[in-house]
């Protein structure tokens, strides 16, 4: 695992032994075994491997697991394996998957409610990079002025590894305007030109980020008689393994209150 994606220098978990990788790519069994409870099972064409390990092991050779993006490195090759010592992972098929192993949840602020801005069954193609856009109307409650006081990612659990970053845009059109509720690739030829007005960022999240909260005396104005009825969600999907059949409902959760703020 590593925080910067450097695959060859990161400590590595392989089969049922705690191992690490030297700078030259050689795999060695770690002197201090900190991973326990190894189990694996097969589900269709997938192999599920589970184990337990302390966030901080006090082993200077181990990766310290903290809040933020972690690159989980994997190596595959022909078996059976009788020994791990001496294998050079540079000679084998290897890659990595971004994820968050330790997540810190934000505290819901007093007197607040929330609504989710989601991709709504987005079908992600088997390509490395996809930007998906979805235009939607805001709930009727925002006919009155409110303030957004916090936002956080709402990621579909099984798709945590492919959702790279998310933005919510305010559509700068008249409050009486009607926009098509487009949902599809952001660069798609069928995307209506009028949706290009959705370009002012009001919330953003990137892999590894936690919830964002405004100070108690502040908030972002949202809604009101002169406020546009439309926002647009944009999700960047990173699918380096070109996996097929991904359907996603990830997005951002916005917490809001009618209580006035100073901004």
C-alpha positions in Angstrom: 0.0 0.0 0.0 1.1 3.6 -0.6 -0.3 7.1 -0.7 1.4 8.2 -4.0 0.9 5.2 -6.2 4.6 4.1 -6.2 3.9 0.5 -6.8 7.3 -1.0 -6.4 8.3 0.7 -3.0 5.1 -0.1 -1.1 4.6 -2.8 1.4 2.6 -5.6 -0.2 0.2 -8.3 1.0 0.5 -11.6 -0.9 -1.2 -14.9 -0.2 -1.3 -15.4 3.6 2.0 -13.8 4.6 2.9 -10.2 5.5 5.5 -9.2 2.9 7.1 -6.1 1.5 8.8 -5.0 -1.7 12.3 -3.7 -2.0 13.2 -0.7 -4.2 14.5 -3.1 -6.9 11.2 -5.0 -7.0 12.2 -8.0 -5.0 9.6 -9.5 -2.6 10.7 -10.5 0.9 8.8 -11.8 3.9 8.5 -9.1 6.6 10.4 -9.9 9.8 7.5 -8.5 11.8 4.2 -10.2 10.9 1.4 -7.7 11.5 -1.4 -9.1 9.3 -3.7 -11.7 10.9 -6.9 -13.7 10.2 -6.2 -14.3 6.5 -9.3 -15.7 4.7 -10.2 -15.9 1.1 -13.3 -17.0 -0.9 -14.4 -16.9 -4.5 -17.5 -15.1 -5.7 -18.2 -15.8 -9.4 -15.0 -14.6 -11.1 -13.7 -12.6 -8.2 -11.4 -13.6 -5.3 -12.1 -12.0 -2.0 -9.2 -11.8 0.4 -9.7 -10.5 3.9 -7.3 -9.9 6.8 -6.9 -7.6 9.9 -4.1 -5.2 10.7 -3.6 -2.3 13.0 -3.7 1.2 11.4 -0.2 1.8 12.9 1.9 -1.2 13.6 5.0 0.4 15.1 7.0 -1.4 12.3 9.0 1.3 10.5 8.8 -0.8 7.3 5.0 -0.9 7.3 2.7 1.6 5.7 0.9 3.9 8.2 -2.8 3.8 7.3 -4.4 7.3 7.8 -7.4 9.2 6.4 -6.9 9.8 2.7 -6.3 8.0 -0.6 -4.4 4.7 -0.4 -3.0 2.8 -3.4 -3.5 -0.9 -2.9 -0.9 -2.7 -5.0 -1.6 -6.1 -6.5 0.6 -8.7 -8.3 -0.6 -11.7 -10.2 1.2 -14.6 -11.8 1.2 -18.3 -12.5 1.1 -20.7 -9.6 1.5 -22.6 -7.5 3.7 -20.6 -5.1 6.0 -22.5 -2.8 8.0 -19.5 -1.6 7.6 -15.7 -1.8 11.2 -14.7 -1.0 13.1 -13.6 -4.0 10.2 -13.1 -6.4 10.7 -9.9 -8.5 7.2 -8.3 -8.9 8.5 -6.2 -11.8 8.5 -9.4 -13.9 4.9 -10.2 -13.0 1.6 -8.6 -13.9 1.0 -5.8 -11.4 -1.2 -2.8 -10.9 -2.9 -0.8 -8.2 -6.4 0.3 -7.0 -7.1 3.6 -5.3 -9.3 3.4 -2.2 -9.9 4.9 1.3 -9.2 2.3 4.1 -9.8 4.8 7.0 -12.7 7.1 6.6 -13.7 9.9 9.0 -17.3 10.7 9.0 -18.4 14.3 9.4 -20.9 15.3 12.2 -24.3 16.3 10.9 -24.8 19.9 12.0 -27.7 20.8 14.3 -31.1 21.8 12.6 -29.9 20.6 9.2 -31.4 18.4 6.5 -29.8 16.9 3.4 -30.4 15.9 -0.1 -28.3 13.7 -2.5 -27.2 14.7 -5.9 -26.5 11.3 -7.5 -25.5 9.9 -10.9 -28.7 7.8 -11.0 -27.7 4.4 -12.6 -24.9 5.8 -14.7 -23.6 3.0 -17.0 -19.8 3.3 -17.1 -18.1 2.1 -20.3 -15.1 -0.2 -20.2 -12.6 2.6 -20.8 -10.0 4.1 -18.4 -11.4 7.6 -18.1 -15.1 8.6 -18.2 -16.7 11.9 -17.2 -20.4 11.5 -16.5 -22.8 14.5 -16.3 -26.3 14.6 -15.0 -28.5 17.7 -14.9 -31.3 17.7 -12.4 -33.8 20.1 -10.8 -33.4 21.1 -7.2 -36.1 20.1 -4.7 -39.1 22.3 -4.3 -38.1 23.3 -0.8 -35.5 25.5 -2.4 -38.1 27.9 -3.7 -37.2 29.5 -0.4 -33.7 30.7 0.5 -31.5 28.2 2.4 -27.8 27.8 3.1 -25.6 24.8 2.4 -23.5 24.2 5.5 -21.7 20.9 4.8 -21.2 18.5 1.9 -19.6 15.1 1.6 -19.2 12.2 -0.9 -21.9 9.6 -1.1 -20.2 6.7 -2.9 -21.8 3.5 -3.9 -19.9 0.9 -1.8 -18.9 -1.5 -4.6 -17.7 1.4 -6.8 -15.4 3.1 -4.3 -12.4 2.1 -6.4 -13.5 3.7 -9.7 -15.0 7.0 -8.5 -12.1 9.4 -8.7 -13.6 12.9 -8.1 -17.0 14.6 -8.1 -18.3 18.1 -8.7 -21.7 19.8 -8.4 -22.2 22.8 -10.7 -24.8 25.5 -10.4 -26.5 26.2 -13.8 -26.4 29.9 -14.4 -29.7 30.4 -16.2 -32.8 32.4 -15.3 -35.0 31.0 -12.5 -37.8 30.6 -15.1 -35.6 28.7 -17.7 -36.1 25.1 -18.6 -33.1 22.9 -19.1 -33.1 19.3 -20.5 -32.4 16.8 -17.8 -29.4 15.3 -19.6 -27.6 12.3 -18.2 -24.6 10.8 -20.1 -21.0 11.4 -21.0 -20.0 15.0 -20.5 -18.4 15.0 -23.9 -21.2 13.1 -25.6 -22.5 14.4 -28.9 -26.1 14.2 -27.5 -25.4 16.6 -24.7 -27.5 19.7 -25.2 -25.5 22.9 -25.7 -27.7 24.7 -23.1 -26.3 22.6 -20.3 -22.9 24.3 -20.8 -24.4 27.0 -18.5 -23.8 24.6 -15.6 -20.3 25.7 -14.8 -20.1 27.3 -11.4 -18.8 24.9 -8.8 -20.8 24.7 -5.5 -19.4 21.5 -4.1 -16.5 19.2 -4.9 -14.9 16.0 -3.6 -11.8 14.1 -4.6 -10.7 10.6 -3.5 -9.2 10.8 -0.1 -11.1 13.9 1.0 -13.5 13.9 4.0 -16.6 16.0 4.6 -16.4 19.8 4.1 -18.1 22.0 6.7 -18.5 25.7 6.6 -17.8 27.6 9.9 -20.9 27.8 12.1 -21.4 31.5 11.3 -21.2 30.9 7.5 -22.9 29.0 4.7 -23.5 29.0 0.9 -26.7 30.6 -0.3 -28.8 28.0 -2.0 -32.4 28.6 -3.3 -34.7 31.6 -3.3 -36.8 33.4 -5.8 -33.9 34.4 -8.1 -32.0 31.1 -7.8 -31.8 28.8 -10.8 -33.8 25.6 -10.5 -31.0 23.4 -12.0 -27.7 21.9 -10.9 -25.4 19.4 -12.6 -23.4 16.6 -11.2 -20.1 15.6 -12.9 -18.4 12.4 -11.8 -14.9 11.3 -13.0 -14.6 7.5 -13.2 -11.2 5.9 -13.3 -11.5 2.3 -14.7 -7.9 1.2 -15.5 -8.9 -2.5 -15.6 -11.6 -1.7 -18.2 -14.2 -3.5 -16.2 -17.6 -4.0 -17.9 -21.0 -3.7 -16.5 -20.4 -1.0 -13.9 -23.7 0.8 -12.9 -23.2 3.6 -10.5 -25.3 5.8 -8.2 -22.6 7.9 -6.5 -22.7 11.6 -5.9 -22.5 14.3 -3.2 -24.7 14.8 -0.2 -25.6 18.4 0.6 -26.6 19.4 4.1 -28.7 22.6 4.3 -30.5 24.8 6.8 -33.0 27.6 6.6 -31.2 29.3 9.5 -29.6 32.5 8.2 -25.8 32.9 8.2 -23.6 35.9 7.9 -22.6 35.2 4.3 
